[in-house]
Amino acid sequence: MRKLKIYLDTSVISHLKHEDALDKMTDTLKLWEEIKHNKYDVITSQITIEEIERCREPKQSILYEFLSEINFTIIEITEEIEQLANQIISQGILTPKSYDDCQHIATAVISECDIIVSWNFKHMVNIKTINGIRAISLLSGYRSIDIYTPSTLIEGD
């Protein structure tokens, strides 16, 4: 059976060290253990790396240390990704203010991920975005994609 291909956005990596959200941190660390044991094929994007670069120390170094524990692929932002990100905005799924989130989503869709894993309830893990992304993916000729929190993903075990 093939492994699920998951896209990690910055919110997941950030919650690996987030003591003021212990439940989320605990579930993220459980997911991280599964990732370390190669349960999933992991994808992230250049946007994620740029967002980590903007973190202050010592958090930035801590997040890079976590990333060094896993196997993952970084996808560069291409014209195709930018076009899909812009389509997400033009269809009213997200706004131009959320362009980075649109790029995360577009990267995951174009990379044929099965699931986007995120703690971003405002822009990603909500019914409007999930339904909108499913529709735009299928209408544009891409596979359908799910968007889950780490908690939902580990509960499915």
PyMOL commands that set and color helices and strands:
alter all, ss='L'
color gray80, all
select helices_A, chain A and resi 10-17+19-36+46-53+59-67+79-90+96-110+127-139+150-155
alter helices_A, ss='H'
color red, helices_A
select strands_A, chain A and resi 5-8+41-45+73-75+115-117+146-148
alter strands_A, ss='S'
color yellow, strands_A
deselect
rebuild
show_as cartoon
